[in-house]
Amino acid sequence: MYIHQHICISPQHTSGNIDLDAVEASKEGKLVALEPKLEGVPPGMIRRMSKAVRMGLGAGLPVVTNNEVDGIIIGTANGGMEDCIKFLNQIIDYDEGLLTPGNFVQSTPNAIAGQLSLITKNKNYNATHVHLGLAFENALIDAKMLLEENAEAKYLIGGVDEISTYNYNIDYLAGWYNKTIESKKLYEAALPATIAGEGAAMFLVSKRPENAIAKIAAIETVHTTDLGVVQKRFEKFLSQQKVDPSDTIFISGENGDSRLNHFYNACEELVDDLPTVRYKHLTGEYPTVSSFAVWLAGYAVEHQSLPSHFYKNDIRSRQVEKVLLYNNYHGSQHSFIFITKPK
């Protein structure tokens, strides 16, 4: 499966004029996405949209506007949740009387894929995967399976999540976030928590290698809290790929949470001859943050380099032909993705 176009909205300068050297810092334990101006969408419609929908449209519309896609597949854990809570509060505030439909229409996770479809009048396959930390990975697998059936098709795949009051408060009370942690000291904090993030990344994929940016060569997911299982699955995944230290980098989903470090350290030990790249000091943690990692992998393959602040160790590849990704969400949902330069 080949990536032909990718757009990313994040807390950093990753859309429009991309500048990965300029790093925006977190505030009160949050990294908030920088939203571009939405072109071609009526202002009245924009006012009724949640941030997740706006980010999804901001990243997805430039792709689908210029390409007729055979399906829109989105992965999200909390897309539409903010509007869902607003609508439920309205039911109480208005004593189940006359309610404005806007929040209800925008309140479901499939609002992002639905709005992309409605605005572009795309009546093809439309699906939303809502599986917490594996939502985006399942969207990738869905597209991969569809392309096996129809080799001529093109699909828009994306991962979108926002920092909503609802999901942030629950995760904060559960101990996953800490407001005192700063992004610039994320990996040195040594606390059982991390910083919150949000963003959207969209990809145009097909089975054709012509004019492709990168190839998603393999993807694997696993649900477990057992370190031994993760190690064995990662070892097997590595044995199935052609990993060469001279042209491969390892992108780690390390997020500074001391409870999860043993997973990342164990995987790093298996590829200790590779350059290790980290990115969550730029994005924070959110369920579909692996979509940013895939965007970053595509960027690295396309531009053959990344700024020095990404690197954890002193190893550098002469060139970037392959990228190995590992991410886990809350220590129980793990994914391995292998991305290569198209040939």
N, C-alpha and C positions, 0 to 999 in steps of 0.2 A: 504494500500500500504506500503510495507516494504522496508527499505534501507538495502542492503546487503554489499555494499562497497561504500566508499566516499573518494574523494581526493580533496584537496583544495590548490590552488596557490593564495597567497595573499602578501601584503607587510610585513607579519610576517613569522615566521618559522613554517608554517603549512603543509609543504610537506616534505617527507623524514623523517628526525629526528625532530619530532614535539616538539617545545618548546614554550609554550604559556606564560611562565614567562619572557622570553626575549622580550622586546618591542622595535621595530624599530620606530624611530621618523619621523615625516613629515619634508619635506624640501620645503620651499617656497609655503606652502599651498597644497602640494601634498604628497600622500602616494603611492609610486611606487612599483608594485609587484616584488617579488623576483622570477625570472624564474629558474626552474631546467633545467638540461641538457636534451635535447630531445634524447631519445634512439631509434634507429631503423629508423630514418628519415634521408635521404641523406642531407649533408650540403648544397648542391646547392638549394635544395627545401626549407630548413630553411631560407636561405638568402632572398628568395622571399616572405616570409610570414610576415604578419603584426604581431604585438605583441599579438593582440586578438586571432589570429589563433594559434600562438605558445603556448599561455597559454591554449587554449582550447585543443590542442593536448597533452600538458604536463599533464593535469589533466585527459583527456579522454582516451588516448591510454593505460595506465596501466590497465584500467578497461575493455575495449573492447578487448584487446589483449588476455586476459585470459578467456573471457566470450563471448559466441555467443549470441548476443542481437538481439531482434526482431524489434528494432527500435532505432533511435537516435533522441532525441528531445532537442533542444537548445533554451534558452531564451536569447536574447541580444537586447540592444537598439542601440548600435553604432558599433557592430562587422563589420569590413571591411570598416568603414568610412574613415580611414586614407588613405587606398589604393584608395578609390573612389576619394578623393580629388587629390591625386597624378595623377590619370589617367585623370581627367578633366583638370588639369594643363598641362599635356602632350599634350592634344588636342590643346591648345593654343600655347604652346612652339614650337610644330612641325607643326603648321599651318594646322592641320588636315591631316598630311602626314602619314608616316610610324610610327606606335606606337608599343611599346613592349606590348605583351598581358598579362604579369604577373600581373600588377596592376589591369587590368580589371577583370581577373579571380578571384582575391582576393578581389574585391571591394564590393561585396554584403554581406549582413548580414548572408546569409546561407553558407558562405565560411567555417565556423568552422565545421558545421555538414557535409558539403560536403567533406572536407578534411579527417575528421574521417572516413567517409564512403569509400572514394577512397583508403586510405592507408590500411584499414582493409578488403577491398573488400566486404563490407556489402551492399547488395542490398535490404535491407528491408525498412520499413517505415522510412522516413527521413524528419524532419520538423523543421523549425525555427520560433519562435514566437518573433515578434518585436513590443512590446507594452510598450516601456519606462519602467516605474517603476513596471509594472505587467507582464513583459515578462517572467520572471522565474516562477512566480505563474501560468501563463497560460500553461507553459510547464508541470508543475506538474499536473494541471487539465487534460491536454491532455492525459498524461500517465495514470492517474487514470481512465479516460473513456475507454481507450484502454484495460486496465486490466479487466474492467467489461465485455468486449466482449471476451477476451481471458485470462482465469485465469492461463494458463501455460506459458505465455509470460514473457520476461525480457526486460527492456528498460534502455537505458542510458539517463539520464536527466542532463542538465547542465545550468548554468548561467554564462555568460562571458561578460565582458566589459573592455575596455582599456581607458586610458587617451590619447586621440588623440588631436592634435593641434586644429582641427576643433571643436570638441564638447566642449573642455575645454574653448576655447576663447569665444564661444557663451554663455556658462553658466556663465563664469566670467563676461562678459559684462552685462548679465541679472541680476547679483547680487547674484548668488547662491554660488559662491566661493570667498574666501578672502585669499590672499597670506600671510597676516600677522598673521593668526591664526596658532597656534602650536597644534599638536595632544595631547601633554601632558596637555594642558590647554583648550582642546576643549569644555568641558562642562561648563567652567567658563567664556568663552569669552563674552557671552551675546551680540553677534552681529547678524545681519540679514544675515548670510552667514555661510558656513562651509568649510571643506577641501575636495579636490578631491581625489578619490581613484580608484582602479582597481583591478581586480582579476578574478579567474575562480574556480568554484566548480562543480564537477561531481558526480553523484550518480547512482549506479546500483540498480534498483528497480524491485520488482515483487510482486505477491500476496501471496507468500509463507512465512510463519513466520520462517521456519527452518533457523538457523544460521544468522538471521537478527540482525543488529545493533540497529535499531530503527524502529518505525512505524509512518508513517504520517497518523494520525487518522482523521484529518479534515483540510480543507482549505476554506477560504472565501475571496472574494475581493469586493471592493466597490469603485466607482468613486464619490467623493463628496468633496466640500470644507466646508460643514456644520458640525460643531462640534457635534451638537445634533444627526445627523444621524450616525456619527461614534460611539458615545456613545451607542446608541440604538442597533446598529448592534453588537458591542462588548459585550454588556450585553446579547443579545440573543445567541451569540456564546458561551459565558461562561456557560449559562444555559444548553447548549446541551452537554457540556463536564464534565467529572468527575474531577474537580479541587480540590486537597487536599493540604492545606498549608504545610503539613508535608513532601510531596515528589514532589512538583512542583516548578519550577522557571519560572520567567517571563523575556523573552528577549526583551528588548525595542530597537527600531531602532533610538533612540534619537541621533541627530547628532550635537547638539550645536547651530543650527539655531534658533534664538529667535522667528522667525515667526511661527515655527512649535511646539514649546514647549507645547502649550495648548492642542494639540492633545495627545501627550505622557503623559502629566500630568493627563488628564482626564481618560485615560485608566489605568494608574497606580493607581489612586484613587479607581478604581473598583476591583483591586487586591492588595490592600495595605497590606495584610497579607502575601504576597509572596516575596521571595527574588527577587530583580530587578537587571538584568544584562544588561550592555551596552557594545557595541563592536566597535563602529565606530571610536574610538580613535586608533584602530588597522587597520582599513580598509579604512577610509574616506568614502565619499558618492559617489555612482554611481547607475545607475538604477537597476542593478540586484544584489545589495549587500545582498538582502534577501537570496541568495543562500549560502553566507558565514554564515548567521544566522542559516540556516538549518544544515549546516555542524557542526557549533558550538553546536547546540542542540544535534546532534547525538554523538558528542564527549563527551558532558556532561553526557548523558545517559549511554554511554559506559564506561566512566572512573569515573563517580559518583562525579566529582568535577571540579571546575574551579579555576584558580588563583584569588587572592583577588582583583586585579586591575579591574576585570570585574564588581564587585558588586557596585551598587549605594547606597544601604542601608545596615543596619547591620543585617538584617534577613538572616538566613541560614536554608536550609532544611536538615533534617537528612540524606536523600538520594534523588537522582534525578531520579525519575521514569517518570515524565512528564514535558514537556516544552511548555510554551505558548509563541508565538511570535506575535509581532505587529510591522509593518513597514509602513511608508508612504513616498511617493516620491513627493516632491514639494507641499505637502499639499493637493493633489487632488486624488492620487491613494493610496489606503489603502489595506492592507492584514492582515489577521489573520490566523495563522497556529498552529495546536496542534499536538505535537509529543510525543509519549509515548515509554516506554521500551517494547519490544516485549514479549509476554507471550506464 
